[in-house]
Amino acid sequence: MSNKNPAPGDGLRSVRTTNLFRAVNFELYAKPNAVIMGLGLVAIAGCVGYIAYMRSKYEGLGYYGAVREDGTEEFLKRKSKWD
């Protein structure tokens, strides 16, 4: 796949490389696939939506996110000073 006259916009496809380099850096040579990209976006959006749903569910039950001294977050049940 070595072009003698690379056209503008060919990028790395026109550079002579080894098969090992092409195998390790596959994303540099593969053409973008809109279907796979769309499925990935739907999956990421679903994960973010699920996390937001679960967070709102816990907050609705009376839990809140408390940050500890070491930076970790945990959900604690709200307590009243009157109890």
C-alpha positions as CSV (number, residue, x, y, z in Angstrom):
1,M,0.0,0.0,0.0
2,S,2.8,2.4,-0.7
3,N,1.7,5.3,-2.9
4,K,4.4,6.9,-5.0
5,N,2.4,10.1,-5.3
6,P,0.5,10.8,-2.0
7,A,-2.5,13.0,-2.4
8,P,-3.3,15.8,0.0
9,G,-5.3,14.5,2.9
10,D,-3.9,11.0,2.8
11,G,-2.2,11.5,6.1
12,L,-0.5,8.4,7.6
13,R,-2.0,6.1,4.9
14,S,0.6,7.4,2.5
15,V,3.6,6.8,4.8
16,R,5.6,3.6,4.6
17,T,5.3,1.7,7.8
18,T,5.6,-1.9,9.1
19,N,2.7,-4.2,9.6
20,L,3.5,-4.3,13.4
21,F,3.0,-0.5,13.5
22,R,-0.3,-0.7,11.6
23,A,-1.5,-3.5,13.9
24,V,-0.6,-1.6,17.1
25,N,-2.0,1.7,15.8
26,F,-5.0,0.4,14.1
27,E,-7.2,3.5,14.8
28,L,-4.8,5.6,12.6
29,Y,-5.6,3.6,9.5
30,A,-9.2,2.5,10.0
31,K,-11.9,4.6,8.3
32,P,-14.5,6.0,10.7
33,N,-17.6,3.9,11.0
34,A,-20.7,6.0,11.8
35,V,-22.8,3.0,12.9
36,I,-20.3,1.9,15.5
37,M,-19.8,5.5,16.6
38,G,-23.5,5.9,17.0
39,L,-23.8,2.7,19.1
40,G,-21.0,3.9,21.3
41,L,-22.6,7.3,21.9
42,V,-25.9,5.6,22.8
43,A,-24.1,3.3,25.2
44,I,-22.3,6.1,26.9
45,A,-25.5,8.2,27.1
46,G,-27.3,5.3,28.6
47,C,-24.6,4.8,31.3
48,V,-24.6,8.5,32.2
49,G,-28.4,8.5,32.3
50,Y,-28.4,5.4,34.6
51,I,-25.9,7.0,37.0
52,A,-28.0,10.2,37.1
53,Y,-31.2,8.2,37.7
54,M,-29.6,6.2,40.5
55,R,-28.2,9.4,42.1
56,S,-31.6,11.1,42.0
57,K,-33.2,8.0,43.4
58,Y,-30.9,7.9,46.4
59,E,-31.4,11.6,47.0
60,G,-35.2,11.2,46.9
61,L,-34.9,8.5,49.6
62,G,-33.2,11.0,51.9
63,Y,-29.6,10.2,51.2
64,Y,-26.9,12.8,50.4
65,G,-23.4,12.6,49.1
66,A,-20.8,13.2,51.8
67,V,-17.2,13.7,51.0
68,R,-14.7,12.2,53.4
69,E,-11.3,13.7,54.3
70,D,-9.5,11.4,51.9
71,G,-11.7,12.6,49.0
72,T,-14.0,9.6,48.6
73,E,-17.7,10.1,48.5
74,E,-20.3,8.0,50.3
75,F,-24.1,8.3,50.6
76,L,-25.4,8.9,54.1
77,K,-29.0,8.9,55.4
78,R,-30.1,12.4,56.4
79,K,-30.5,12.7,60.2
80,S,-32.5,15.3,62.1
81,K,-31.0,17.1,65.0
82,W,-34.3,16.6,66.8
83,D,-34.0,12.8,66.9
